[in-house]
Protein backbone atom coordinates (compact mmCIF):
# COMPACT_ATOMS: atom_id res chain seq x y z
CA UNK A 1 0.00 0.00 0.00
CA UNK A 2 1.29 3.42 -0.95
CA UNK A 3 1.91 6.15 1.61
CA UNK A 4 -1.10 8.21 0.43
CA UNK A 5 -3.50 5.25 0.72
CA UNK A 6 -2.12 4.46 4.17
CA UNK A 7 -2.62 8.01 5.39
CA UNK A 8 -6.23 7.95 4.17
CA UNK A 9 -7.04 4.58 5.77
CA UNK A 10 -5.70 5.45 9.21
CA UNK A 11 -7.83 8.59 9.48
CA UNK A 12 -10.52 6.41 11.01
CA UNK A 13 -8.45 4.39 13.47
CA UNK A 14 -11.45 2.53 14.88
CA UNK A 15 -11.81 0.69 11.59
CA UNK A 16 -8.23 -0.55 11.31
CA UNK A 17 -5.78 -2.56 13.37
CA UNK A 18 -2.37 -0.96 12.96
CA UNK A 19 0.50 -3.34 13.70
CA UNK A 20 4.13 -2.35 14.08
CA UNK A 21 5.81 -5.67 13.37
CA UNK A 22 9.33 -4.70 14.38
CA UNK A 23 11.09 -6.40 17.27
CA UNK A 24 10.99 -4.62 20.65
CA UNK A 25 14.68 -3.69 20.48
CA UNK A 26 14.05 -1.80 17.21
CA UNK A 27 11.51 0.52 18.76
CA UNK A 28 12.12 4.02 20.02
CA UNK A 29 9.62 6.58 21.24
CA UNK A 30 9.34 8.65 18.10
CA UNK A 31 9.75 5.93 15.51
CA UNK A 32 6.34 4.34 15.56
CA UNK A 33 2.89 5.53 14.56
CA UNK A 34 0.49 6.73 17.20
CA UNK A 35 -2.06 4.05 18.04
CA UNK A 36 -0.02 1.19 16.58
CA UNK A 37 0.25 -2.07 18.47
CA UNK A 38 3.71 -3.62 18.56
CA UNK A 39 3.48 -7.26 17.53
CA UNK A 40 6.73 -8.66 16.13
CA UNK A 41 6.48 -10.57 12.86
CA UNK A 42 6.76 -14.01 14.44
CA UNK A 43 4.00 -13.25 16.93
CA UNK A 44 1.73 -12.05 14.11
CA UNK A 45 2.01 -15.47 12.49
CA UNK A 46 1.42 -17.23 15.82
CA UNK A 47 -1.66 -15.14 16.54
CA UNK A 48 -2.99 -15.72 13.01
CA UNK A 49 -2.58 -19.50 13.37
CA UNK A 50 -4.53 -19.30 16.65
CA UNK A 51 -7.23 -17.17 14.94
CA UNK A 52 -6.54 -14.35 17.42
CA UNK A 53 -6.44 -11.64 14.75
CA UNK A 54 -9.67 -10.15 13.39
CA UNK A 55 -10.70 -11.24 9.92
CA UNK A 56 -13.52 -8.68 9.81
CA UNK A 57 -11.28 -5.65 10.28
CA UNK A 58 -8.69 -4.04 8.03
CA UNK A 59 -5.17 -4.80 9.31
CA UNK A 60 -2.26 -2.59 8.31
CA UNK A 61 1.26 -3.78 9.06
CA UNK A 62 4.47 -1.81 8.88
CA UNK A 63 8.13 -2.16 9.71
CA UNK A 64 11.17 0.03 9.11
CA UNK A 65 11.55 -0.42 5.32
CA UNK A 66 8.57 -2.54 4.28
CA UNK A 67 10.30 -5.88 3.67
CA UNK A 68 8.82 -7.77 6.58
CA UNK A 69 5.45 -6.08 6.10
CA UNK A 70 5.22 -7.42 2.54
CA UNK A 71 5.88 -10.97 3.77
CA UNK A 72 3.25 -10.71 6.51
CA UNK A 73 0.79 -9.14 4.06
CA UNK A 74 1.21 -11.96 1.52
CA UNK A 75 0.99 -14.77 4.05
CA UNK A 76 -2.04 -13.43 5.90
CA UNK A 77 -3.91 -12.57 2.71
CA UNK A 78 -3.61 -16.25 1.81
CA UNK A 79 -5.27 -17.04 5.15
CA UNK A 80 -8.23 -14.76 4.44
CA UNK A 81 -7.21 -11.62 6.32
CA UNK A 82 -7.94 -8.10 5.06
CA UNK A 83 -4.37 -6.91 5.37
CA UNK A 84 -2.05 -4.43 3.73
CA UNK A 85 1.59 -3.64 4.26
CA UNK A 86 2.99 -0.12 4.09
CA UNK A 87 5.35 0.02 1.08
CA UNK A 88 8.71 1.44 2.10
CA UNK A 89 7.77 1.25 5.78
CA UNK A 90 8.50 4.02 8.23
CA UNK A 91 11.40 5.24 6.09
CA UNK A 92 9.03 6.04 3.23
CA UNK A 93 6.33 7.41 5.53
CA UNK A 94 8.78 9.85 7.13
CA UNK A 95 10.24 11.02 3.81
CA UNK A 96 9.14 14.39 2.53
LOGUTI-602708 format. One record per atom (N, C-alpha, C, CB): residue in three letters; atom name; z, y, x. Coordinates in Angstrom, 3 decimals. Glycine has a CB too. Layout:
<recs>
ALA; CA; Z; Y; X
...
</recs>
This chain:
<recs>
UNK; N; 0.000; -1.158; 0.840
UNK; CA; 0.000; 0.000; 0.000
UNK; C; 0.000; 1.229; 0.892
UNK; CB; 1.204; -0.007; -0.959
UNK; N; -0.835; 2.167; 0.544
UNK; CA; -0.947; 3.419; 1.291
UNK; C; 0.261; 4.320; 1.032
UNK; CB; -2.246; 4.152; 0.916
UNK; N; 0.484; 5.211; 1.961
UNK; CA; 1.611; 6.154; 1.905
UNK; C; 1.638; 6.930; 0.577
UNK; CB; 1.532; 7.141; 3.086
UNK; N; 0.493; 7.405; 0.117
UNK; CA; 0.430; 8.207; -1.102
UNK; C; 0.836; 7.378; -2.325
UNK; CB; -0.985; 8.777; -1.293
UNK; N; 0.365; 6.146; -2.393
UNK; CA; 0.722; 5.255; -3.503
UNK; C; 2.215; 4.963; -3.479
UNK; CB; -0.083; 3.936; -3.432
UNK; N; 2.747; 4.711; -2.295
UNK; CA; 4.169; 4.457; -2.121
UNK; C; 4.996; 5.629; -2.633
UNK; CB; 4.487; 4.186; -0.651
UNK; N; 4.633; 6.830; -2.215
UNK; CA; 5.389; 8.009; -2.618
UNK; C; 5.369; 8.190; -4.131
UNK; CB; 4.833; 9.251; -1.935
UNK; N; 4.270; 7.846; -4.771
UNK; CA; 4.170; 7.953; -6.227
UNK; C; 5.054; 6.903; -6.907
UNK; CB; 2.703; 7.791; -6.679
UNK; N; 4.999; 5.674; -6.422
UNK; CA; 5.767; 4.582; -7.039
UNK; C; 7.274; 4.791; -6.953
UNK; CB; 5.409; 3.270; -6.383
UNK; N; 7.750; 5.341; -5.848
UNK; CA; 9.206; 5.449; -5.699
UNK; C; 9.785; 6.665; -6.406
UNK; CB; 9.569; 5.503; -4.236
UNK; N; 8.951; 7.459; -7.066
UNK; CA; 9.479; 8.591; -7.832
UNK; C; 10.413; 8.121; -8.936
UNK; CB; 8.336; 9.410; -8.432
UNK; N; 10.139; 6.964; -9.494
UNK; CA; 11.006; 6.405; -10.523
UNK; C; 11.716; 5.186; -9.934
UNK; CB; 10.191; 6.024; -11.810
UNK; N; 12.770; 5.433; -9.214
UNK; CA; 13.467; 4.389; -8.450
UNK; C; 14.057; 3.282; -9.312
UNK; CB; 14.561; 5.008; -7.641
UNK; N; 14.309; 3.562; -10.587
UNK; CA; 14.879; 2.532; -11.454
UNK; C; 13.895; 1.405; -11.722
UNK; CB; 15.325; 3.144; -12.766
UNK; N; 12.615; 1.674; -11.503
UNK; CA; 11.586; 0.686; -11.808
UNK; C; 11.151; -0.128; -10.599
UNK; CB; 10.396; 1.368; -12.398
UNK; N; 11.695; 0.183; -9.432
UNK; CA; 11.305; -0.546; -8.225
UNK; C; 12.538; -1.005; -7.445
UNK; CB; 10.409; 0.332; -7.335
UNK; N; 12.367; -2.093; -6.734
UNK; CA; 13.369; -2.555; -5.781
UNK; C; 12.786; -2.264; -4.408
UNK; CB; 13.721; -4.101; -5.968
UNK; N; 13.430; -1.399; -3.675
UNK; CA; 12.964; -0.963; -2.369
UNK; C; 13.752; -1.704; -1.296
UNK; CB; 13.110; 0.575; -2.206
UNK; N; 13.046; -2.524; -0.514
UNK; CA; 13.704; -3.345; 0.498
UNK; C; 13.288; -2.942; 1.909
UNK; CB; 13.391; -4.816; 0.264
UNK; N; 14.271; -2.596; 2.709
UNK; CA; 14.085; -2.345; 4.132
UNK; C; 14.320; -3.696; 4.804
UNK; CB; 15.070; -1.205; 4.690
UNK; N; 13.259; -4.291; 5.325
UNK; CA; 13.370; -5.672; 5.815
UNK; C; 13.618; -5.769; 7.316
UNK; CB; 12.118; -6.430; 5.476
UNK; N; 14.048; -4.671; 7.910
UNK; CA; 14.383; -4.704; 9.333
UNK; C; 15.752; -5.348; 9.545
UNK; CB; 14.362; -3.282; 9.927
UNK; N; 15.978; -5.834; 10.726
UNK; CA; 17.274; -6.404; 11.094
UNK; C; 18.304; -5.284; 11.205
UNK; CB; 17.177; -7.196; 12.431
UNK; N; 19.572; -5.609; 10.991
UNK; CA; 20.651; -4.615; 10.994
UNK; C; 20.673; -3.793; 12.275
UNK; CB; 21.993; -5.302; 10.809
UNK; N; 20.418; -4.425; 13.410
UNK; CA; 20.475; -3.690; 14.675
UNK; C; 19.320; -2.690; 14.841
UNK; CB; 20.466; -4.669; 15.833
UNK; N; 18.315; -2.753; 13.995
UNK; CA; 17.206; -1.799; 14.049
UNK; C; 17.477; -0.531; 13.239
UNK; CB; 15.940; -2.457; 13.547
UNK; N; 18.497; -0.582; 12.423
UNK; CA; 18.756; 0.524; 11.515
UNK; C; 19.522; 1.651; 12.191
UNK; CB; 19.522; 0.035; 10.310
UNK; N; 19.206; 2.861; 11.752
UNK; CA; 20.018; 4.018; 12.120
UNK; C; 20.029; 4.930; 10.901
UNK; CB; 19.455; 4.762; 13.412
UNK; N; 21.006; 5.773; 10.809
UNK; CA; 21.244; 6.583; 9.623
UNK; C; 20.048; 7.300; 9.036
UNK; CB; 22.243; 7.564; 9.932
UNK; N; 19.195; 7.857; 9.879
UNK; CA; 18.095; 8.648; 9.342
UNK; C; 16.766; 7.906; 9.324
UNK; CB; 17.949; 9.902; 10.136
UNK; N; 16.769; 6.647; 9.645
UNK; CA; 15.510; 5.929; 9.755
UNK; C; 15.241; 4.971; 8.612
UNK; CB; 15.478; 5.184; 11.026
UNK; N; 15.874; 5.158; 7.503
UNK; CA; 15.556; 4.343; 6.341
UNK; C; 15.181; 5.282; 5.201
UNK; CB; 16.756; 3.415; 5.946
UNK; N; 14.935; 4.735; 4.053
UNK; CA; 14.564; 5.527; 2.888
UNK; C; 15.721; 5.486; 1.912
UNK; CB; 13.249; 5.002; 2.229
UNK; N; 16.087; 6.640; 1.414
UNK; CA; 17.205; 6.726; 0.486
UNK; C; 17.017; 5.756; -0.678
UNK; CB; 17.359; 8.160; -0.034
UNK; N; 18.073; 5.002; -0.960
UNK; CA; 18.042; 4.050; -2.060
UNK; C; 17.546; 2.666; -1.687
UNK; CB; 17.199; 4.582; -3.136
UNK; N; 17.082; 2.502; -0.454
UNK; CA; 16.583; 1.195; -0.022
UNK; C; 17.744; 0.250; 0.257
UNK; CB; 15.697; 1.335; 1.231
UNK; N; 17.520; -1.017; -0.047
UNK; CA; 18.475; -2.074; 0.251
UNK; C; 18.016; -2.757; 1.532
UNK; CB; 18.595; -3.097; -0.936
UNK; N; 18.926; -2.895; 2.489
UNK; CA; 18.563; -3.615; 3.706
UNK; C; 18.689; -5.110; 3.465
UNK; CB; 19.451; -3.179; 4.897
UNK; N; 17.565; -5.810; 3.612
UNK; CA; 17.534; -7.261; 3.480
UNK; C; 16.541; -7.776; 4.518
UNK; CB; 17.135; -7.711; 2.013
UNK; N; 17.040; -8.206; 5.681
UNK; CA; 16.134; -8.660; 6.731
UNK; C; 15.129; -9.702; 6.228
UNK; CB; 16.934; -9.237; 7.884
UNK; N; 13.988; -9.733; 6.877
UNK; CA; 12.865; -10.568; 6.477
UNK; C; 13.271; -12.006; 6.149
UNK; CB; 11.831; -10.575; 7.565
UNK; N; 14.029; -12.635; 7.000
UNK; CA; 14.444; -14.013; 6.761
UNK; C; 15.251; -14.165; 5.486
UNK; CB; 15.245; -14.517; 7.926
UNK; N; 16.118; -13.208; 5.223
UNK; CA; 16.932; -13.254; 4.002
UNK; C; 16.069; -13.056; 2.762
UNK; CB; 18.036; -12.186; 4.050
UNK; N; 15.021; -12.234; 2.867
UNK; CA; 14.110; -12.048; 1.735
UNK; C; 13.521; -13.395; 1.335
UNK; CB; 12.978; -11.039; 2.087
UNK; N; 13.070; -14.158; 2.314
UNK; CA; 12.494; -15.473; 2.013
UNK; C; 13.533; -16.415; 1.412
UNK; CB; 11.901; -16.094; 3.280
UNK; N; 14.743; -16.386; 1.956
UNK; CA; 15.821; -17.227; 1.425
UNK; C; 16.128; -16.871; -0.024
UNK; CB; 17.087; -17.083; 2.280
UNK; N; 16.240; -15.591; -0.300
UNK; CA; 16.539; -15.143; -1.659
UNK; C; 15.389; -15.468; -2.618
UNK; CB; 16.823; -13.635; -1.669
UNK; N; 14.165; -15.385; -2.148
UNK; CA; 13.009; -15.723; -2.992
UNK; C; 13.009; -17.212; -3.329
UNK; CB; 11.686; -15.337; -2.286
UNK; N; 13.311; -18.046; -2.360
UNK; CA; 13.370; -19.496; -2.584
UNK; C; 14.437; -19.829; -3.618
UNK; CB; 13.656; -20.244; -1.262
UNK; N; 15.550; -19.090; -3.580
UNK; CA; 16.646; -19.304; -4.530
UNK; C; 16.408; -18.612; -5.870
UNK; CB; 17.948; -18.812; -3.932
UNK; N; 15.257; -17.954; -6.025
UNK; CA; 14.938; -17.168; -7.231
UNK; C; 15.947; -16.049; -7.484
UNK; CB; 14.883; -18.083; -8.450
UNK; N; 16.456; -15.437; -6.419
UNK; CA; 17.419; -14.348; -6.538
UNK; C; 16.775; -12.966; -6.468
UNK; CB; 18.454; -14.471; -5.460
UNK; N; 15.445; -12.911; -6.400
UNK; CA; 14.747; -11.640; -6.436
UNK; C; 14.045; -11.517; -7.785
UNK; CB; 13.733; -11.517; -5.257
UNK; N; 13.991; -10.310; -8.340
UNK; CA; 13.392; -10.153; -9.669
UNK; C; 11.870; -10.315; -9.645
UNK; CB; 13.751; -8.790; -10.242
UNK; N; 11.362; -11.101; -10.571
UNK; CA; 9.915; -11.243; -10.703
UNK; C; 9.357; -10.291; -11.751
UNK; CB; 9.555; -12.680; -11.061
UNK; N; 10.245; -9.609; -12.467
UNK; CA; 9.813; -8.684; -13.516
UNK; C; 9.930; -7.228; -13.088
UNK; CB; 10.625; -8.910; -14.774
UNK; N; 10.112; -7.001; -11.807
UNK; CA; 10.283; -5.652; -11.283
UNK; C; 9.418; -5.501; -10.039
UNK; CB; 11.780; -5.354; -10.963
UNK; N; 8.834; -4.324; -9.879
UNK; CA; 8.033; -4.038; -8.685
UNK; C; 8.944; -4.016; -7.462
UNK; CB; 7.274; -2.684; -8.831
UNK; N; 8.581; -4.780; -6.433
UNK; CA; 9.315; -4.796; -5.169
UNK; C; 8.431; -4.131; -4.119
UNK; CB; 9.710; -6.265; -4.743
UNK; N; 9.024; -3.227; -3.358
UNK; CA; 8.307; -2.593; -2.258
UNK; C; 9.092; -2.887; -0.985
UNK; CB; 8.134; -1.038; -2.488
UNK; N; 8.414; -3.463; -0.006
UNK; CA; 9.056; -3.785; 1.265
UNK; C; 8.486; -2.899; 2.366
UNK; CB; 8.866; -5.281; 1.615
UNK; N; 9.349; -2.577; 3.322
UNK; CA; 8.881; -1.806; 4.470
UNK; C; 9.685; -2.194; 5.701
UNK; CB; 8.994; -0.284; 4.201
UNK; N; 9.069; -1.951; 6.839
UNK; CA; 9.712; -2.164; 8.134
UNK; C; 9.305; -0.982; 9.018
UNK; CB; 9.295; -3.563; 8.784
UNK; N; 9.416; -1.111; 10.290
UNK; CA; 9.106; 0.026; 11.169
UNK; C; 7.615; 0.346; 11.201
UNK; CB; 9.595; -0.258; 12.580
UNK; N; 6.760; -0.676; 11.402
UNK; CA; 5.323; -0.417; 11.550
UNK; C; 4.447; -1.111; 10.506
UNK; CB; 4.883; -0.843; 12.911
UNK; N; 5.035; -1.912; 9.641
UNK; CA; 4.277; -2.544; 8.566
UNK; C; 3.898; -3.998; 8.794
UNK; CB; 3.057; -1.779; 8.335
UNK; N; 4.049; -4.501; 9.999
UNK; CA; 3.667; -5.880; 10.302
UNK; C; 4.447; -6.910; 9.507
UNK; CB; 3.849; -6.145; 11.759
UNK; N; 5.736; -6.825; 9.565
UNK; CA; 6.577; -7.770; 8.817
UNK; C; 6.407; -7.597; 7.317
UNK; CB; 8.048; -7.590; 9.194
UNK; N; 6.267; -6.349; 6.888
UNK; CA; 6.103; -6.082; 5.451
UNK; C; 4.851; -6.763; 4.912
UNK; CB; 6.033; -4.567; 5.187
UNK; N; 3.776; -6.777; 5.694
UNK; CA; 2.545; -7.420; 5.222
UNK; C; 2.715; -8.922; 5.090
UNK; CB; 1.391; -7.116; 6.167
UNK; N; 3.504; -9.525; 5.966
UNK; CA; 3.772; -10.968; 5.884
UNK; C; 4.593; -11.278; 4.639
UNK; CB; 4.513; -11.464; 7.153
UNK; N; 5.653; -10.504; 4.421
UNK; CA; 6.510; -10.707; 3.251
UNK; C; 5.702; -10.483; 1.976
UNK; CB; 7.737; -9.757; 3.291
UNK; N; 4.896; -9.445; 1.959
UNK; CA; 4.065; -9.145; 0.790
UNK; C; 3.162; -10.337; 0.451
UNK; CB; 3.209; -7.878; 1.044
UNK; N; 2.445; -10.833; 1.431
UNK; CA; 1.518; -11.956; 1.209
UNK; C; 2.237; -13.197; 0.702
UNK; CB; 0.774; -12.291; 2.499
UNK; N; 3.336; -13.559; 1.357
UNK; CA; 4.055; -14.775; 0.991
UNK; C; 4.677; -14.694; -0.401
UNK; CB; 5.131; -15.059; 2.011
UNK; N; 5.249; -13.554; -0.735
UNK; CA; 5.899; -13.431; -2.037
UNK; C; 4.902; -13.242; -3.174
UNK; CB; 6.870; -12.275; -2.018
UNK; N; 3.754; -12.649; -2.885
UNK; CA; 2.710; -12.568; -3.913
UNK; C; 2.272; -13.982; -4.306
UNK; CB; 1.489; -11.734; -3.404
UNK; N; 2.176; -14.858; -3.329
UNK; CA; 1.807; -16.252; -3.608
UNK; C; 2.849; -16.959; -4.460
UNK; CB; 1.612; -17.013; -2.307
UNK; N; 4.072; -16.457; -4.459
UNK; CA; 5.147; -17.042; -5.274
UNK; C; 5.317; -16.322; -6.602
UNK; CB; 6.459; -17.013; -4.509
UNK; N; 4.415; -15.406; -6.931
UNK; CA; 4.442; -14.757; -8.232
UNK; C; 5.218; -13.462; -8.325
UNK; CB; 4.984; -15.676; -9.195
UNK; N; 5.586; -12.887; -7.195
UNK; CA; 6.322; -11.619; -7.213
UNK; C; 5.361; -10.438; -7.266
UNK; CB; 7.232; -11.504; -5.979
UNK; N; 5.788; -9.374; -7.958
UNK; CA; 5.063; -8.098; -7.943
UNK; C; 5.581; -7.343; -6.731
UNK; CB; 5.266; -7.263; -9.294
UNK; N; 4.872; -7.450; -5.622
UNK; CA; 5.375; -6.906; -4.369
UNK; C; 4.266; -6.221; -3.602
UNK; CB; 6.003; -8.001; -3.519
UNK; N; 4.639; -5.153; -2.932
UNK; CA; 3.728; -4.434; -2.052
UNK; C; 4.463; -4.082; -0.781
UNK; CB; 3.166; -3.164; -2.734
UNK; N; 3.722; -4.077; 0.318
UNK; CA; 4.262; -3.644; 1.594
UNK; C; 3.701; -2.276; 1.950
UNK; CB; 3.944; -4.667; 2.700
UNK; N; 4.506; -1.454; 2.569
UNK; CA; 4.092; -0.124; 2.991
UNK; C; 3.266; -0.242; 4.265
UNK; CB; 5.321; 0.799; 3.211
UNK; N; 1.958; 0.070; 4.177
UNK; CA; 1.077; 0.024; 5.347
UNK; C; 1.542; 1.017; 6.398
UNK; CB; -0.380; 0.318; 4.946
UNK; N; 1.677; 0.564; 7.620
UNK; CA; 2.102; 1.435; 8.706
UNK; C; 3.591; 1.663; 8.777
UNK; CB; 1.431; 2.732; 8.584
UNK; N; 4.324; 1.180; 7.777
UNK; CA; 5.780; 1.253; 7.772
UNK; C; 6.336; 2.663; 7.869
UNK; CB; 6.314; 0.448; 8.889
UNK; N; 7.552; 2.733; 8.369
UNK; CA; 8.231; 4.021; 8.501
UNK; C; 7.511; 4.961; 9.456
UNK; CB; 9.651; 3.810; 8.973
UNK; N; 6.842; 4.401; 10.453
UNK; CA; 6.092; 5.241; 11.403
UNK; C; 5.034; 6.034; 10.651
UNK; CB; 5.432; 4.374; 12.522
UNK; N; 4.276; 5.368; 9.806
UNK; CA; 3.234; 6.042; 9.028
UNK; C; 3.837; 6.992; 7.998
UNK; CB; 2.344; 5.013; 8.330
UNK; N; 4.888; 6.570; 7.349
UNK; CA; 5.528; 7.405; 6.334
UNK; C; 6.035; 8.719; 6.922
UNK; CB; 6.680; 6.650; 5.684
UNK; N; 6.554; 8.661; 8.129
UNK; CA; 7.129; 9.846; 8.777
UNK; C; 6.072; 10.724; 9.432
UNK; CB; 8.148; 9.425; 9.816
UNK; N; 4.851; 10.214; 9.581
UNK; CA; 3.806; 11.017; 10.237
UNK; C; 3.361; 12.154; 9.312
UNK; CB; 2.585; 10.125; 10.627
UNK; N; 2.937; 13.193; 9.903
UNK; CA; 2.529; 14.387; 9.141
UNK; C; 1.058; 14.345; 8.832
UNK; CB; 2.860; 15.667; 9.909
</recs>
